[in-house]
């Protein structure tokens, strides 16, 4: 049910938030 693209996007989003924070 979890698509590789979804996980990749989530990882990128978290990294972006951490970098911005």
N, CA, C, O and CB atoms as a CASP TS submission, in Angstrom:
PFRMAT TS
TARGET T0000
AUTHOR 0000-0000-0000
METHOD Language model
MODEL 1
PARENT N/A
ATOM      1  N   UNK     1       0.845  -1.194   0.000  1.00  0.00           N
ATOM      2  CA  UNK     1       0.000   0.000   0.000  1.00  0.00           C
ATOM      3  C   UNK     1       0.890   1.257   0.000  1.00  0.00           C
ATOM      4  O   UNK     1       0.505   2.303  -0.522  1.00  0.00           O
ATOM      5  CB  UNK     1      -0.961  -0.002   1.238  1.00  0.00           C
ATOM      6  N   UNK     2       2.058   1.131   0.583  1.00  0.00           N
ATOM      7  CA  UNK     2       2.987   2.271   0.600  1.00  0.00           C
ATOM      8  C   UNK     2       3.832   2.270  -0.668  1.00  0.00           C
ATOM      9  O   UNK     2       4.592   1.333  -0.909  1.00  0.00           O
ATOM     10  CB  UNK     2       3.900   2.224   1.858  1.00  0.00           C
ATOM     11  N   UNK     3       3.703   3.304  -1.468  1.00  0.00           N
ATOM     12  CA  UNK     3       4.461   3.361  -2.715  1.00  0.00           C
ATOM     13  C   UNK     3       5.845   3.949  -2.476  1.00  0.00           C
ATOM     14  O   UNK     3       6.001   4.830  -1.631  1.00  0.00           O
ATOM     15  CB  UNK     3       3.708   4.187  -3.766  1.00  0.00           C
ATOM     16  N   UNK     4       6.867   3.471  -3.214  1.00  0.00           N
ATOM     17  CA  UNK     4       8.245   3.966  -3.069  1.00  0.00           C
ATOM     18  C   UNK     4       8.301   5.488  -3.258  1.00  0.00           C
ATOM     19  O   UNK     4       9.017   6.183  -2.537  1.00  0.00           O
ATOM     20  CB  UNK     4       9.180   3.270  -4.091  1.00  0.00           C
ATOM     21  N   UNK     5       7.550   5.988  -4.220  1.00  0.00           N
ATOM     22  CA  UNK     5       7.540   7.426  -4.489  1.00  0.00           C
ATOM     23  C   UNK     5       7.008   8.203  -3.289  1.00  0.00           C
ATOM     24  O   UNK     5       7.513   9.274  -2.952  1.00  0.00           O
ATOM     25  CB  UNK     5       6.695   7.732  -5.732  1.00  0.00           C
ATOM     26  N   UNK     6       5.982   7.645  -2.653  1.00  0.00           N
ATOM     27  CA  UNK     6       5.382   8.303  -1.485  1.00  0.00           C
ATOM     28  C   UNK     6       6.405   8.413  -0.373  1.00  0.00           C
ATOM     29  O   UNK     6       6.552   9.468   0.243  1.00  0.00           O
ATOM     30  CB  UNK     6       4.136   7.532  -0.991  1.00  0.00           C
ATOM     31  N   UNK     7       7.115   7.318  -0.114  1.00  0.00           N
ATOM     32  CA  UNK     7       8.124   7.296   0.950  1.00  0.00           C
ATOM     33  C   UNK     7       9.243   8.268   0.619  1.00  0.00           C
ATOM     34  O   UNK     7       9.721   8.994   1.491  1.00  0.00           O
ATOM     35  CB  UNK     7       8.690   5.870   1.147  1.00  0.00           C
ATOM     36  N   UNK     8       9.662   8.283  -0.643  1.00  0.00           N
ATOM     37  CA  UNK     8      10.754   9.176  -1.068  1.00  0.00           C
ATOM     38  C   UNK     8      10.348  10.631  -0.863  1.00  0.00           C
ATOM     39  O   UNK     8      11.132  11.440  -0.367  1.00  0.00           O
ATOM     40  CB  UNK     8      11.127   8.926  -2.556  1.00  0.00           C
ATOM     41  N   UNK     9       9.114  10.954  -1.251  1.00  0.00           N
ATOM     42  CA  UNK     9       8.622  12.324  -1.094  1.00  0.00           C
ATOM     43  C   UNK     9       8.566  12.712   0.382  1.00  0.00           C
ATOM     44  O   UNK     9       8.921  13.829   0.757  1.00  0.00           O
ATOM     45  CB  UNK     9       7.229  12.474  -1.737  1.00  0.00           C
ATOM     46  N   UNK    10       8.119  11.778   1.205  1.00  0.00           N
ATOM     47  CA  UNK    10       8.016  12.042   2.645  1.00  0.00           C
ATOM     48  C   UNK    10       9.402  12.323   3.215  1.00  0.00           C
ATOM     49  O   UNK    10       9.580  13.242   4.015  1.00  0.00           O
ATOM     50  CB  UNK    10       7.356  10.843   3.383  1.00  0.00           C
ATOM     51  N   UNK    11      10.381  11.521   2.796  1.00  0.00           N
ATOM     52  CA  UNK    11      11.755  11.690   3.294  1.00  0.00           C
ATOM     53  C   UNK    11      12.279  13.066   2.898  1.00  0.00           C
ATOM     54  O   UNK    11      12.873  13.772   3.712  1.00  0.00           O
ATOM     55  CB  UNK    11      12.691  10.573   2.741  1.00  0.00           C
ATOM     56  N   UNK    12      12.053  13.436   1.646  1.00  0.00           N
ATOM     57  CA  UNK    12      12.513  14.735   1.161  1.00  0.00           C
ATOM     58  C   UNK    12      11.825  15.863   1.934  1.00  0.00           C
ATOM     59  O   UNK    12      12.454  16.867   2.268  1.00  0.00           O
ATOM     60  CB  UNK    12      12.243  14.876  -0.356  1.00  0.00           C
ATOM     61  N   UNK    13      10.537  15.692   2.215  1.00  0.00           N
ATOM     62  CA  UNK    13       9.773  16.710   2.933  1.00  0.00           C
ATOM     63  C   UNK    13      10.331  16.909   4.336  1.00  0.00           C
ATOM     64  O   UNK    13      10.497  18.040   4.794  1.00  0.00           O
ATOM     65  CB  UNK    13       8.289  16.322   3.001  1.00  0.00           C
ATOM     66  N   UNK    14      10.621  15.793   5.019  1.00  0.00           N
ATOM     67  CA  UNK    14      11.164  15.857   6.381  1.00  0.00           C
ATOM     68  C   UNK    14      12.529  16.546   6.363  1.00  0.00           C
ATOM     69  O   UNK    14      12.817  17.390   7.212  1.00  0.00           O
ATOM     70  CB  UNK    14      11.281  14.430   6.997  1.00  0.00           C
ATOM     71  N   UNK    15      13.356  16.184   5.400  1.00  0.00           N
ATOM     72  CA  UNK    15      14.692  16.783   5.299  1.00  0.00           C
ATOM     73  C   UNK    15      14.569  18.282   5.050  1.00  0.00           C
ATOM     74  O   UNK    15      15.326  19.074   5.611  1.00  0.00           O
ATOM     75  CB  UNK    15      15.517  16.112   4.167  1.00  0.00           C
ATOM     76  N   UNK    16      13.612  18.667   4.206  1.00  0.00           N
ATOM     77  CA  UNK    16      13.409  20.080   3.894  1.00  0.00           C
ATOM     78  C   UNK    16      12.980  20.851   5.144  1.00  0.00           C
ATOM     79  O   UNK    16      13.474  21.948   5.408  1.00  0.00           O
ATOM     80  CB  UNK    16      12.356  20.240   2.779  1.00  0.00           C
ATOM     81  N   UNK    17      12.058  20.267   5.906  1.00  0.00           N
ATOM     82  CA  UNK    17      11.566  20.919   7.128  1.00  0.00           C
ATOM     83  C   UNK    17      12.712  21.066   8.132  1.00  0.00           C
ATOM     84  O   UNK    17      12.887  22.125   8.736  1.00  0.00           O
ATOM     85  CB  UNK    17      10.392  20.105   7.757  1.00  0.00           C
ATOM     86  N   UNK    18      13.482  20.002   8.301  1.00  0.00           N
ATOM     87  CA  UNK    18      14.600  20.053   9.260  1.00  0.00           C
ATOM     88  C   UNK    18      15.623  21.098   8.831  1.00  0.00           C
ATOM     89  O   UNK    18      16.164  21.826   9.663  1.00  0.00           O
ATOM     90  CB  UNK    18      15.280  18.666   9.387  1.00  0.00           C
ATOM     91  N   UNK    19      15.882  21.167   7.537  1.00  0.00           N
ATOM     92  CA  UNK    19      16.857  22.129   7.023  1.00  0.00           C
ATOM     93  C   UNK    19      16.353  23.556   7.224  1.00  0.00           C
ATOM     94  O   UNK    19      17.117  24.454   7.577  1.00  0.00           O
ATOM     95  CB  UNK    19      17.143  21.866   5.528  1.00  0.00           C
ATOM     96  N   UNK    20      15.037  23.751   6.990  1.00  0.00           N
ATOM     97  CA  UNK    20      14.459  25.086   7.145  1.00  0.00           C
ATOM     98  C   UNK    20      14.382  25.473   8.618  1.00  0.00           C
ATOM     99  O   UNK    20      14.609  26.627   8.981  1.00  0.00           O
ATOM    100  CB  UNK    20      13.061  25.146   6.508  1.00  0.00           C
ATOM    101  N   UNK    21      14.061  24.494   9.460  1.00  0.00           N
ATOM    102  CA  UNK    21      13.925  24.764  10.881  1.00  0.00           C
ATOM    103  C   UNK    21      15.296  25.067  11.439  1.00  0.00           C
ATOM    104  O   UNK    21      15.432  25.329  12.634  1.00  0.00           O
ATOM    105  CB  UNK    21      13.269  23.575  11.627  1.00  0.00           C
TER
END
